[in-house]
Amino acid sequence: MRAIVAAVQLPSASDLEFEASLTELRQLAKTLGFEVAGTFTQKRAGFDKAAYFGTGKREELRLLREEHSADGPAD
């Protein structure tokens, strides 16, 4: 199984803290048996009620997911 680690960086998190969080998320995915196929991030001032990512980023993530799905099963 494959996973894309996706996260939003808010202004309250430094780049160093955010990278540590991403590392932890990637490790958690591996522990759960996933192959991490990619990392997807966005910097935002805050969350809105509609979605975690903005509209444009959601479309980018959808395309990334489709791209990795088209790669076929992991070896």
Backbone as a ProteinNet text record, in pm:
[ID]
protein_1_A
[PRIMARY]
MRAIVAAVQLPSASDLEFEASLTELRQLAKTLGFEVAGTFTQKRAGFDKAAYFGTGKREELRLLREEHSADGPAD
[TERTIARY]
82.7	0	87.8	40.2	113.6	37.2	111.3	51.2	125.7	52.5	112.4	95.2	205.5	200.4	162.8	51.2	1.2	-15	33.9	27.1	24.2	-31.6	-37.6	51.2	134	217.8	152.6	118.7	62.3	174.8	150.7	255.5	316.2	242.6	293	399.6	417.8	517.8	638	756.1	878.2	903.9	990.1	1024.5	1084.9	1166.8	1230.2	1125.7	1031.4	924.1	837.1	808.2	724.6	793.7	921.5	996.2	1002.2	1017.1	1017	881.7	774.7	640.3	621.5	671.2	661.9	740.6	857.4	938.3	861.8	797.3	718.2	600	533.3	421.1	467.3	581.6	634.7	668.4	728.8	764.3	639.2	537.1	411.5	349.7	350.3	296.2	373	504.7	586.6	556.1	541.1	508.4	375.4	282.2	151.1	152.8	269.9	283.7	271	270.8	260.7	398	406.4	522.2	489.1	572.3	546	586.6	486	507.3	539	513.1	541	498.3	537.3	500.8	437.9	329.9	254.4	227.9	272.8	257.5	203.1	147.2	100.1	118.1	163.3	168	38.8	-28.8	-154.5	-157.2	-229.1	-245.5	-338.1	-428.4	-522.9	-611.7	-697.8	-789.4	-923.3	-991.4	-1127.8	-1223.2	-1349.3	-1448.1	-1465.4	-1433.3	-1459.5	-1355.8	-1227.8	-1125.4	-992.9	-914.4	-781.2	-687.2	-690.3	-609.5	-696.4	-631.8	-703.3	-748.4	-836.1	-893.8	-787.6	-693.6	-588.3	-501.3	-468.2	-384.4	-459.5	-589.9	-667.8	-662.5	-668.7	-659.6	-520.3	-415.9	-279.3	-264.7	-320.3	-312.5	-387.9	-504	-580.5	-497.3	-431.9	-349.3	-228.7	-167.4	-54.3	-97.4	-214	-266.1	-291.1	-349.6	-374.7	-244.8	-144.9	-14.7	47.6	41.3	99.4	16.1	-114.1	-199.3	-168.2	-134.4	-105.1	30.3	115.9	248.2	238.5	125	107.9	151.6	144.7	177.7	325.9	353.3	492.5	560.8	690.4	766.2	797.5
-117.3	0	124.6	225.5	351.6	461.9	562.2	678.5	803.3	913	1044.7	1119.1	1160.8	1236.8	1380.5	1428.1	1561.7	1640.5	1766	1847.4	1995.2	2072	2217.7	2279.4	2375.3	2447.3	2580.7	2597.8	2723.9	2815.5	2947	3041.1	3012.2	2945.7	2917.3	2807.6	2736	2628.3	2674.9	2662.1	2696.6	2589.6	2622.1	2523.8	2398.5	2415.9	2302.9	2214.9	2275.6	2200.4	2127.6	2195.5	2136.4	2016.6	2029.1	1917.1	1799.4	1825.8	1717.7	1647.9	1724.8	1667.6	1579.8	1626.1	1547.1	1417.2	1425.4	1305.3	1204.6	1253.4	1167.2	1105.5	1184.7	1132.5	1025.4	1048.7	948.4	819.2	832.2	713	638.9	711.3	648.6	571.7	631.6	563.4	434.3	438.5	318.1	213.2	255.7	163.4	93.9	165.5	109.1	23.9	11.4	-74.5	-6.2	126.2	199.6	229.6	233.7	289.3	436.2	526.1	668.9	706.3	737.4	766.8	913.5	998.2	1140	1220.2	1346.4	1439.8	1561.9	1610.1	1721.3	1820.3	1943.9	2043.7	2175.6	2252.7	2386.8	2474.2	2597.7	2696.3	2775.8	2787.5	2862.5	2944.2	3055	3139.3	3073.4	2987.3	2918.6	2828.8	2756	2665.5	2734.5	2697.2	2745.3	2629.5	2657.8	2556.1	2450.2	2483.9	2393.5	2282.4	2314.3	2214.5	2245.1	2140	2148.5	2222.4	2187.4	2251.8	2348.2	2445.2	2536.2	2464.6	2526.9	2465.8	2422.9	2510	2476.9	2361.8	2362.2	2254.8	2121.4	2125.6	2000.4	1939.5	2022.5	1973.6	1916.1	1984.3	1932.4	1796.9	1784.3	1658.7	1548.5	1581.3	1481.6	1431.4	1522.8	1483.9	1401	1437.7	1361.5	1220.6	1210.1	1078	993.5	1052.8	980.4	937.6	1024.1	992.4	870.9	868.4	757.4	631	643.9	527.6	465.5	548.7	500.5	430	451.3	387.1	237.5	188.8	45.5	6.4	-121	-167.6	-150.5	-130.4	-116.9	-252.4	-253.1	-379.8	-423.9
0	0	0	-68	-76.7	-5.3	39.4	104.8	61.6	56.9	37.8	169	228.2	352.3	315.4	370	339.1	468.4	467.2	588.2	553.8	644.8	632.4	740.2	700	794.9	827.3	952.1	1000.3	1046.3	1053.5	1093.3	1230.6	1316.9	1451.5	1453.2	1342.7	1336.2	1254.7	1313.2	1239.9	1134	1038.4	935.3	998	1100.5	1168.6	1237.4	1307.6	1373.3	1271.1	1162	1058.9	996	966.7	908.2	1004.7	1133.7	1233	1235.1	1222.8	1218.7	1094.9	980.3	857.3	868.4	929.2	949.9	1035.2	1140.3	1227.1	1151.6	1068.2	988.9	890.9	825.5	731.8	805.9	923.4	1001.1	1046.6	1088.5	1128.7	1012.4	894.8	776.7	749.8	759.2	738.5	844.3	968.6	1077.1	1051.2	988.9	956.9	830.4	767.8	651.8	517.1	514.9	389.2	332.6	201	132.8	108.5	156.7	138.6	-3.9	-85.6	-226.8	-250.6	-152.7	-170.1	-49.4	-50.5	55.3	-10.6	47.5	-7.7	103.9	86	192.8	138.6	229.8	197.7	321	299.3	406.9	401.6	516.6	522.6	651.2	647.1	765.4	866.6	820.1	907	824.2	890.8	822.8	802.4	695.7	679.5	709.6	714.9	752.2	644.3	520.5	408.5	393.2	417.6	386	453.6	466.8	525.2	430.6	301.6	198.5	119.6	53.9	-34.1	-161.3	-236.4	-356.9	-457	-487.7	-583.7	-537.1	-409.6	-354.9	-353.2	-329.7	-334.1	-473.9	-574.9	-713.5	-739.5	-693.9	-708.6	-640.2	-520.3	-446.8	-520.6	-576.5	-652.9	-771	-843.5	-957.3	-913.6	-802.1	-748.4	-711.6	-647.8	-610.6	-735.7	-837.6	-962.4	-1028.8	-1024.7	-1083	-1014	-882.3	-807.7	-822.6	-840.7	-864.4	-999.6	-1097.2	-1230.5	-1238	-1136.6	-1135.8	-1117.3	-1072.7	-1049.4	-910.7	-880.4	-745.5	-714.2	-587.1	-541.3	-544.9	-571.3	-571.6	-431.1
[MASK]
+++++++++++++++++++++++++++++++++++++++++++++++++++++++++++++++++++++++++++

